[in-house]
């Protein structure tokens, strides 16, 4: 089935809404992230504070420098997924934060877009970039 851009954007909106509602800001996802040590900005930061900035990015706001940095650094280790007590997929949360920070959902860009194409994620290859799981695909196709 050919992905439909409107359906994909609706899926993104639903997932963002669910994350904003369910996340308690406990910071456990940040605490297990293996990438934070590679930043000058992130080590020692309270996880809840950084996650709060990520949630702000998902709301289309500026977030915080630490939240933008964590968004930028994510390499999708997936170590964050099993530790979330709210059954959120924090890796997906960060992927959506990245999409938003690139300005691809219409928000003010916070990260340089390597393709200099504001429509990049509105194109069909956005589907591949999201790397949806089977469960996510099922939900997206509803
Ligand atoms: S572990 Fe889950 S609930 Fe806790 S801050 Fe991360 S996403 Fe939010």
Backbone and ligand atoms as CSV (ligand in chain L), in Angstrom:
chain,resi,resn,atom,element,x,y,z
A,1,UNK,N,N,0.837,-1.190,0.000
A,1,UNK,CA,C,0.000,0.000,0.000
A,1,UNK,C,C,0.876,1.246,0.000
A,2,UNK,N,N,0.583,2.184,-0.855
A,2,UNK,CA,C,1.388,3.403,-0.937
A,2,UNK,C,C,1.056,4.331,0.234
A,3,UNK,N,N,2.071,4.771,0.972
A,3,UNK,CA,C,1.811,5.647,2.103
A,3,UNK,C,C,1.168,6.954,1.654
A,4,UNK,N,N,0.236,7.431,2.427
A,4,UNK,CA,C,-0.450,8.669,2.136
A,4,UNK,C,C,0.059,9.735,3.100
A,5,UNK,N,N,0.465,10.891,2.561
A,5,UNK,CA,C,1.087,11.914,3.387
A,5,UNK,C,C,0.152,12.399,4.489
A,6,UNK,N,N,-1.113,12.592,4.158
A,6,UNK,CA,C,-2.062,13.066,5.164
A,6,UNK,C,C,-2.220,12.057,6.293
A,7,UNK,N,N,-2.248,10.764,5.925
A,7,UNK,CA,C,-2.355,9.725,6.954
A,7,UNK,C,C,-1.114,9.717,7.839
A,8,UNK,N,N,0.030,9.907,7.202
A,8,UNK,CA,C,1.273,9.924,7.969
A,8,UNK,C,C,1.289,11.101,8.939
A,9,UNK,N,N,0.876,12.264,8.464
A,9,UNK,CA,C,0.852,13.430,9.340
A,9,UNK,C,C,-0.159,13.246,10.461
A,10,UNK,N,N,-1.285,12.600,10.149
A,10,UNK,CA,C,-2.284,12.334,11.186
A,10,UNK,C,C,-1.715,11.372,12.223
A,11,UNK,N,N,-0.961,10.376,11.752
A,11,UNK,CA,C,-0.321,9.438,12.674
A,11,UNK,C,C,0.656,10.185,13.584
A,12,UNK,N,N,1.439,11.085,13.006
A,12,UNK,CA,C,2.393,11.865,13.795
A,12,UNK,C,C,1.651,12.692,14.845
A,13,UNK,N,N,0.578,13.345,14.440
A,13,UNK,CA,C,-0.189,14.175,15.385
A,13,UNK,C,C,-0.763,13.326,16.516
A,14,UNK,N,N,-1.287,12.159,16.172
A,14,UNK,CA,C,-1.862,11.270,17.205
A,14,UNK,C,C,-0.788,10.825,18.183
A,15,UNK,N,N,0.373,10.475,17.633
A,15,UNK,CA,C,1.445,9.971,18.492
A,15,UNK,C,C,1.986,11.076,19.389
A,16,UNK,N,N,2.119,12.270,18.845
A,16,UNK,CA,C,2.579,13.406,19.657
A,16,UNK,C,C,1.581,13.661,20.780
A,17,UNK,N,N,0.306,13.672,20.458
A,17,UNK,CA,C,-0.723,13.933,21.458
A,17,UNK,C,C,-0.680,12.889,22.567
A,18,UNK,N,N,-0.551,11.628,22.169
A,18,UNK,CA,C,-0.503,10.551,23.155
A,18,UNK,C,C,0.729,10.702,24.051
A,19,UNK,N,N,1.863,11.071,23.449
A,19,UNK,CA,C,3.089,11.245,24.229
A,19,UNK,C,C,2.945,12.409,25.205
A,20,UNK,N,N,2.389,13.517,24.725
A,20,UNK,CA,C,2.242,14.695,25.591
A,20,UNK,C,C,1.301,14.392,26.753
A,21,UNK,N,N,0.324,13.548,26.515
A,21,UNK,CA,C,-0.642,13.207,27.571
A,21,UNK,C,C,-0.052,12.220,28.571
A,22,UNK,N,N,0.687,11.239,28.066
A,22,UNK,CA,C,1.113,10.131,28.931
A,22,UNK,C,C,2.438,10.372,29.648
A,23,UNK,N,N,3.317,11.160,29.073
A,23,UNK,CA,C,4.657,11.313,29.663
A,23,UNK,C,C,4.571,12.077,30.987
A,24,UNK,N,N,5.171,11.489,32.012
A,24,UNK,CA,C,5.182,12.113,33.340
A,24,UNK,C,C,6.470,12.892,33.594
A,25,UNK,N,N,7.406,12.817,32.648
A,25,UNK,CA,C,8.671,13.525,32.818
A,25,UNK,C,C,9.574,12.892,33.854
A,26,UNK,N,N,9.451,11.580,34.013
A,26,UNK,CA,C,10.280,10.898,35.024
A,26,UNK,C,C,11.763,10.928,34.658
A,27,UNK,N,N,12.063,11.011,33.376
A,27,UNK,CA,C,13.456,11.128,32.938
A,27,UNK,C,C,14.195,9.814,32.794
A,28,UNK,N,N,13.516,8.680,32.996
A,28,UNK,CA,C,14.211,7.391,32.927
A,28,UNK,C,C,14.780,7.121,31.545
A,29,UNK,N,N,14.076,7.565,30.522
A,29,UNK,CA,C,14.567,7.349,29.147
A,29,UNK,C,C,15.889,8.088,28.927
A,30,UNK,N,N,15.974,9.296,29.460
A,30,UNK,CA,C,17.199,10.084,29.326
A,30,UNK,C,C,18.334,9.424,30.111
A,31,UNK,N,N,18.006,8.943,31.303
A,31,UNK,CA,C,19.040,8.387,32.179
A,31,UNK,C,C,19.732,7.165,31.581
A,32,UNK,N,N,19.032,6.383,30.750
A,32,UNK,CA,C,19.661,5.181,30.172
A,32,UNK,C,C,20.283,5.450,28.801
A,33,UNK,N,N,20.135,6.650,28.299
A,33,UNK,CA,C,20.619,6.939,26.948
A,33,UNK,C,C,22.146,6.879,26.892
A,34,UNK,N,N,22.694,6.048,25.993
A,34,UNK,CA,C,24.152,5.923,25.916
A,34,UNK,C,C,24.828,7.089,25.204
A,35,UNK,N,N,24.046,7.979,24.595
A,35,UNK,CA,C,24.622,9.043,23.789
A,35,UNK,C,C,24.919,10.319,24.572
A,36,UNK,N,N,24.313,10.472,25.741
A,36,UNK,CA,C,24.446,11.746,26.454
A,36,UNK,C,C,25.897,12.046,26.827
A,37,UNK,N,N,26.680,11.001,27.014
A,37,UNK,CA,C,28.085,11.196,27.410
A,37,UNK,C,C,28.909,11.864,26.299
A,38,UNK,N,N,28.382,11.838,25.087
A,38,UNK,CA,C,29.110,12.429,23.962
A,38,UNK,C,C,28.774,13.905,23.757
A,39,UNK,N,N,28.153,14.480,24.747
A,39,UNK,CA,C,27.770,15.891,24.669
A,39,UNK,C,C,28.425,16.654,25.814
A,40,UNK,N,N,28.750,17.906,25.571
A,40,UNK,CA,C,29.236,18.765,26.654
A,40,UNK,C,C,28.071,19.295,27.482
A,41,UNK,N,N,26.897,19.222,26.885
A,41,UNK,CA,C,25.721,19.879,27.464
A,41,UNK,C,C,24.883,18.958,28.346
A,42,UNK,N,N,24.949,17.666,28.109
A,42,UNK,CA,C,23.957,16.766,28.697
A,42,UNK,C,C,24.369,16.041,29.983
A,43,UNK,N,N,25.620,15.640,30.156
A,43,UNK,CA,C,25.949,14.874,31.364
A,43,UNK,C,C,25.590,15.636,32.645
A,44,UNK,N,N,24.943,14.937,33.583
A,44,UNK,CA,C,24.596,15.518,34.871
A,44,UNK,C,C,23.277,16.263,34.888
A,45,UNK,N,N,22.669,16.425,33.731
A,45,UNK,CA,C,21.380,17.139,33.696
A,45,UNK,C,C,20.269,16.241,34.242
A,46,UNK,N,N,19.306,16.831,34.944
A,46,UNK,CA,C,18.143,16.029,35.352
A,46,UNK,C,C,17.365,15.594,34.111
A,47,UNK,N,N,17.102,14.281,34.034
A,47,UNK,CA,C,16.419,13.761,32.850
A,47,UNK,C,C,15.063,14.408,32.629
A,48,UNK,N,N,14.342,14.637,33.725
A,48,UNK,CA,C,13.006,15.220,33.594
A,48,UNK,C,C,13.038,16.592,32.954
A,49,UNK,N,N,14.078,17.338,33.256
A,49,UNK,CA,C,14.217,18.688,32.690
A,49,UNK,C,C,14.461,18.612,31.180
A,50,UNK,N,N,15.303,17.670,30.767
A,50,UNK,CA,C,15.593,17.534,29.331
A,50,UNK,C,C,14.357,17.037,28.590
A,51,UNK,N,N,13.679,16.051,29.184
A,51,UNK,CA,C,12.462,15.530,28.540
A,51,UNK,C,C,11.406,16.625,28.433
A,52,UNK,N,N,11.284,17.467,29.448
A,52,UNK,CA,C,10.308,18.565,29.383
A,52,UNK,C,C,10.602,19.456,28.176
A,53,UNK,N,N,11.873,19.654,27.890
A,53,UNK,CA,C,12.245,20.442,26.710
A,53,UNK,C,C,11.868,19.736,25.421
A,54,UNK,N,N,12.022,18.406,25.411
A,54,UNK,CA,C,11.637,17.631,24.224
A,54,UNK,C,C,10.128,17.740,24.001
A,55,UNK,N,N,9.363,17.654,25.086
A,55,UNK,CA,C,7.902,17.773,24.956
A,55,UNK,C,C,7.533,19.157,24.421
A,56,UNK,N,N,8.278,20.157,24.830
A,56,UNK,CA,C,8.042,21.509,24.296
A,56,UNK,C,C,8.314,21.560,22.791
A,57,UNK,N,N,9.370,20.880,22.360
A,57,UNK,CA,C,9.654,20.824,20.911
A,57,UNK,C,C,8.475,20.169,20.192
A,58,UNK,N,N,7.946,19.099,20.775
A,58,UNK,CA,C,6.796,18.426,20.153
A,58,UNK,C,C,5.589,19.344,20.082
A,59,UNK,N,N,5.518,20.316,20.999
A,59,UNK,CA,C,4.415,21.288,20.960
A,59,UNK,C,C,4.680,22.393,19.932
A,60,UNK,N,N,5.837,22.321,19.267
A,60,UNK,CA,C,6.167,23.336,18.276
A,60,UNK,C,C,6.860,24.543,18.882
A,61,UNK,N,N,7.309,24.391,20.152
A,61,UNK,CA,C,8.020,25.494,20.810
A,61,UNK,C,C,9.529,25.290,20.665
A,62,UNK,N,N,10.280,26.205,21.271
A,62,UNK,CA,C,11.734,26.180,21.078
A,62,UNK,C,C,12.431,25.105,21.898
A,63,UNK,N,N,11.761,24.547,22.911
A,63,UNK,CA,C,12.430,23.571,23.764
A,63,UNK,C,C,13.541,24.223,24.553
A,64,UNK,N,N,14.587,23.474,24.810
A,64,UNK,CA,C,15.768,23.999,25.498
A,64,UNK,C,C,16.988,23.557,24.700
A,65,UNK,N,N,18.130,24.224,24.880
A,65,UNK,CA,C,19.337,23.761,24.174
A,65,UNK,C,C,19.650,22.292,24.466
A,66,UNK,N,N,19.426,21.865,25.715
A,66,UNK,CA,C,19.706,20.467,26.065
A,66,UNK,C,C,18.750,19.524,25.328
A,67,UNK,N,N,17.495,19.927,25.206
A,67,UNK,CA,C,16.517,19.080,24.515
A,67,UNK,C,C,16.852,18.979,23.030
A,68,UNK,N,N,17.252,20.080,22.444
A,68,UNK,CA,C,17.639,20.063,21.024
A,68,UNK,C,C,18.878,19.181,20.840
A,69,UNK,N,N,19.811,19.299,21.789
A,69,UNK,CA,C,21.039,18.496,21.715
A,69,UNK,C,C,20.731,16.998,21.813
A,70,UNK,N,N,19.859,16.623,22.740
A,70,UNK,CA,C,19.510,15.203,22.890
A,70,UNK,C,C,18.800,14.709,21.631
A,71,UNK,N,N,17.915,15.523,21.117
A,71,UNK,CA,C,17.213,15.197,19.873
A,71,UNK,C,C,18.223,14.946,18.750
A,72,UNK,N,N,19.213,15.803,18.682
A,72,UNK,CA,C,20.223,15.701,17.620
A,72,UNK,C,C,21.083,14.446,17.770
A,73,UNK,N,N,21.381,14.088,19.038
A,73,UNK,CA,C,22.324,13.007,19.289
A,73,UNK,C,C,21.742,11.604,19.179
A,74,UNK,N,N,20.443,11.476,19.238
A,74,UNK,CA,C,19.822,10.138,19.288
A,74,UNK,C,C,20.271,9.276,18.108
A,75,UNK,N,N,20.755,8.078,18.446
A,75,UNK,CA,C,21.162,7.143,17.392
A,75,UNK,C,C,20.259,5.908,17.382
A,76,UNK,N,N,19.134,6.005,18.070
A,76,UNK,CA,C,18.145,4.937,18.093
A,76,UNK,C,C,18.702,3.640,18.672
A,77,UNK,N,N,19.362,3.771,19.816
A,77,UNK,CA,C,19.843,2.572,20.513
A,77,UNK,C,C,18.680,1.727,21.010
A,78,UNK,N,N,17.563,2.375,21.280
A,78,UNK,CA,C,16.328,1.720,21.768
A,78,UNK,C,C,16.409,1.306,23.237
A,79,UNK,N,N,17.475,1.651,23.928
A,79,UNK,CA,C,17.574,1.278,25.344
A,79,UNK,C,C,16.501,1.968,26.185
A,80,UNK,N,N,15.979,3.067,25.664
A,80,UNK,CA,C,14.972,3.833,26.397
A,80,UNK,C,C,13.600,3.165,26.394
A,81,UNK,N,N,13.337,2.330,25.421
A,81,UNK,CA,C,11.964,1.820,25.250
A,81,UNK,C,C,11.503,0.963,26.435
A,82,UNK,N,N,12.303,-0.006,26.880
A,82,UNK,CA,C,11.792,-0.857,27.964
A,82,UNK,C,C,11.731,-0.168,29.332
A,83,UNK,N,N,12.386,0.966,29.505
A,83,UNK,CA,C,12.406,1.578,30.850
A,83,UNK,C,C,11.246,2.543,31.076
A,84,UNK,N,N,10.491,2.852,30.036
A,84,UNK,CA,C,9.416,3.841,30.217
A,84,UNK,C,C,8.244,3.209,30.965
A,85,UNK,N,N,7.935,3.727,32.157
A,85,UNK,CA,C,6.835,3.139,32.931
A,85,UNK,C,C,5.468,3.424,32.328
A,86,UNK,N,N,5.409,4.377,31.414
A,86,UNK,CA,C,4.114,4.755,30.824
A,86,UNK,C,C,3.883,4.103,29.468
A,87,UNK,N,N,4.773,3.177,29.100
A,87,UNK,CA,C,4.647,2.456,27.816
A,87,UNK,C,C,4.675,3.394,26.599
A,88,UNK,N,N,5.333,4.526,26.775
A,88,UNK,CA,C,5.605,5.401,25.635
A,88,UNK,C,C,6.823,4.813,24.927
A,89,UNK,N,N,6.977,5.065,23.650
A,89,UNK,CA,C,8.201,4.703,22.943
A,89,UNK,C,C,9.061,5.968,22.883
A,90,UNK,N,N,9.999,6.132,23.839
A,90,UNK,CA,C,10.781,7.371,23.859
A,90,UNK,C,C,11.640,7.551,22.608
A,91,UNK,N,N,12.030,6.427,21.986
A,91,UNK,CA,C,12.818,6.546,20.758
A,91,UNK,C,C,11.968,7.185,19.659
A,92,UNK,N,N,10.719,6.778,19.598
A,92,UNK,CA,C,9.805,7.403,18.636
A,92,UNK,C,C,9.568,8.866,19.013
A,93,UNK,N,N,9.465,9.119,20.326
A,93,UNK,CA,C,9.308,10.503,20.796
A,93,UNK,C,C,10.461,11.372,20.274
A,94,UNK,N,N,11.674,10.830,20.336
A,94,UNK,CA,C,12.831,11.606,19.871
A,94,UNK,C,C,12.864,11.713,18.344
A,95,UNK,N,N,12.392,10.685,17.655
A,95,UNK,CA,C,12.324,10.790,16.192
A,95,UNK,C,C,11.343,11.890,15.785
A,96,UNK,N,N,10.220,11.938,16.504
A,96,UNK,CA,C,9.237,12.978,16.204
A,96,UNK,C,C,9.764,14.353,16.604
A,97,UNK,N,N,10.530,14.392,17.686
A,97,UNK,CA,C,11.157,15.652,18.086
A,97,UNK,C,C,12.132,16.113,16.997
A,98,UNK,N,N,12.827,15.149,16.416
A,98,UNK,CA,C,13.782,15.496,15.353
A,98,UNK,C,C,13.058,16.037,14.125
A,99,UNK,N,N,11.989,15.366,13.744
A,99,UNK,CA,C,11.205,15.833,12.603
A,99,UNK,C,C,10.721,17.259,12.848
A,100,UNK,N,N,10.226,17.486,14.069
A,100,UNK,CA,C,9.716,18.818,14.420
A,100,UNK,C,C,10.851,19.832,14.432
A,101,UNK,N,N,11.992,19.444,15.018
A,101,UNK,CA,C,13.130,20.364,15.135
A,101,UNK,C,C,13.730,20.699,13.765
A,102,UNK,N,N,13.518,19.825,12.810
A,102,UNK,CA,C,13.992,20.115,11.453
A,102,UNK,C,C,13.050,21.068,10.717
A,103,UNK,N,N,11.915,21.359,11.359
A,103,UNK,CA,C,10.951,22.267,10.741
A,103,UNK,C,C,10.027,21.572,9.755
A,104,UNK,N,N,10.050,20.263,9.763
A,104,UNK,CA,C,9.310,19.526,8.743
A,104,UNK,C,C,7.823,19.425,9.015
A,105,UNK,N,N,7.392,19.794,10.225
A,105,UNK,CA,C,5.959,19.788,10.506
A,105,UNK,C,C,5.404,21.205,10.516
A,106,UNK,N,N,6.227,22.168,10.108
A,106,UNK,CA,C,5.770,23.547,10.023
A,106,UNK,C,C,6.235,24.422,11.175
A,107,UNK,N,N,6.837,23.805,12.203
A,107,UNK,CA,C,7.340,24.596,13.331
A,107,UNK,C,C,8.650,25.285,12.931
A,108,UNK,N,N,9.037,26.269,13.735
A,108,UNK,CA,C,10.302,26.965,13.499
A,108,UNK,C,C,11.459,25.963,13.582
A,109,UNK,N,N,12.328,25.874,12.561
A,109,UNK,CA,C,13.436,24.907,12.623
A,109,UNK,C,C,14.396,25.209,13.769
A,110,UNK,N,N,14.792,24.143,14.465
A,110,UNK,CA,C,15.756,24.264,15.562
A,110,UNK,C,C,17.064,23.582,15.222
A,111,UNK,N,N,17.028,22.739,14.188
A,111,UNK,CA,C,18.219,22.033,13.727
A,111,UNK,C,C,18.390,22.322,12.239
A,112,UNK,N,N,19.620,22.364,11.760
A,112,UNK,CA,C,19.808,22.539,10.320
A,112,UNK,C,C,19.298,21.328,9.568
A,113,UNK,N,N,18.526,21.581,8.534
A,113,UNK,CA,C,18.017,20.487,7.711
A,113,UNK,C,C,19.046,20.193,6.629
A,114,UNK,N,N,19.659,19.001,6.663
A,114,UNK,CA,C,20.747,18.709,5.730
A,114,UNK,C,C,20.323,18.784,4.268
A,115,UNK,N,N,19.072,18.601,4.025
A,115,UNK,CA,C,18.614,18.637,2.624
A,115,UNK,C,C,18.065,20.002,2.238
A,116,UNK,N,N,18.013,20.920,3.219
A,116,UNK,CA,C,17.499,22.266,2.941
A,116,UNK,C,C,16.159,22.203,2.211
A,117,UNK,N,N,15.366,21.259,2.619
A,117,UNK,CA,C,14.089,21.050,1.944
A,117,UNK,C,C,12.989,20.992,2.990
A,118,UNK,N,N,12.227,22.059,3.161
A,118,UNK,CA,C,11.207,22.062,4.204
A,118,UNK,C,C,10.106,21.030,3.984
A,119,UNK,N,N,10.025,20.504,2.778
A,119,UNK,CA,C,8.998,19.505,2.484
A,119,UNK,C,C,9.542,18.081,2.581
A,120,UNK,N,N,10.801,17.987,3.059
A,120,UNK,CA,C,11.471,16.689,3.028
A,120,UNK,C,C,10.603,15.587,3.634
A,121,UNK,N,N,10.121,15.833,4.861
A,121,UNK,CA,C,9.366,14.786,5.544
A,121,UNK,C,C,7.928,14.713,5.066
A,122,UNK,N,N,7.524,15.625,4.219
A,122,UNK,CA,C,6.197,15.518,3.633
A,122,UNK,C,C,6.235,14.658,2.380
A,123,UNK,N,N,7.429,14.305,1.995
A,123,UNK,CA,C,7.555,13.454,0.820
A,123,UNK,C,C,7.456,11.993,1.244
A,124,UNK,N,N,7.420,11.163,0.272
A,124,UNK,CA,C,7.162,9.757,0.524
A,124,UNK,C,C,8.269,9.098,1.346
A,125,UNK,N,N,9.483,9.607,1.253
A,125,UNK,CA,C,10.549,8.950,2.008
A,125,UNK,C,C,10.474,9.238,3.498
A,126,UNK,N,N,9.525,10.096,3.923
A,126,UNK,CA,C,9.287,10.275,5.347
A,126,UNK,C,C,8.888,8.942,5.968
A,127,UNK,N,N,8.198,8.175,5.208
A,127,UNK,CA,C,7.753,6.877,5.695
A,127,UNK,C,C,8.943,6.014,6.114
A,128,UNK,N,N,9.937,5.959,5.232
A,128,UNK,CA,C,11.113,5.163,5.542
A,128,UNK,C,C,11.883,5.747,6.709
A,129,UNK,N,N,11.929,7.077,6.787
A,129,UNK,CA,C,12.682,7.726,7.853
A,129,UNK,C,C,12.108,7.387,9.229
A,130,UNK,N,N,10.798,7.216,9.300
A,130,UNK,CA,C,10.181,6.921,10.584
A,130,UNK,C,C,10.498,5.510,11.060
A,131,UNK,N,N,10.815,4.624,10.147
A,131,UNK,CA,C,11.139,3.239,10.488
A,131,UNK,C,C,10.086,2.659,11.428
A,132,UNK,N,N,8.849,2.699,10.989
A,132,UNK,CA,C,7.747,2.257,11.831
A,132,UNK,C,C,7.831,0.754,12.082
A,133,UNK,N,N,7.480,0.377,13.296
A,133,UNK,CA,C,7.402,-1.042,13.630
A,133,UNK,C,C,6.117,-1.615,13.031
A,134,UNK,N,N,5.960,-2.931,13.114
A,134,UNK,CA,C,4.733,-3.559,12.610
A,134,UNK,C,C,3.511,-3.007,13.346
A,135,UNK,N,N,3.634,-2.848,14.668
A,135,UNK,CA,C,2.501,-2.340,15.455
A,135,UNK,C,C,2.174,-0.905,15.044
A,136,UNK,N,N,3.215,-0.109,14.833
A,136,UNK,CA,C,2.996,1.282,14.417
A,136,UNK,C,C,2.370,1.341,13.023
A,137,UNK,N,N,2.828,0.423,12.146
A,137,UNK,CA,C,2.250,0.375,10.805
A,137,UNK,C,C,0.768,0.052,10.859
A,138,UNK,N,N,0.410,-0.912,11.730
A,138,UNK,CA,C,-0.998,-1.286,11.865
A,138,UNK,C,C,-1.821,-0.078,12.279
A,139,UNK,N,N,-1.298,0.669,13.259
A,139,UNK,CA,C,-2.044,1.823,13.750
A,139,UNK,C,C,-2.135,2.901,12.672
A,140,UNK,N,N,-1.042,3.102,11.966
A,140,UNK,CA,C,-1.005,4.135,10.930
A,140,UNK,C,C,-2.005,3.850,9.817
A,141,UNK,N,N,-2.225,2.567,9.520
A,141,UNK,CA,C,-3.094,2.208,8.403
A,141,UNK,C,C,-4.573,2.215,8.784
A,142,UNK,N,N,-4.851,2.417,10.112
A,142,UNK,CA,C,-6.262,2.438,10.525
A,142,UNK,C,C,-6.983,3.644,9.969
L,1,LIG,S1,S,10.610,7.235,30.493
L,1,LIG,FE1,FE,8.566,7.578,29.510
L,1,LIG,S2,S,7.369,8.747,31.055
L,1,LIG,FE2,FE,9.543,8.868,31.667
L,1,LIG,S3,S,10.269,10.811,30.729
L,1,LIG,FE3,FE,10.748,9.149,29.272
L,1,LIG,S4,S,8.985,9.076,27.861
L,1,LIG,FE4,FE,8.330,10.260,29.675
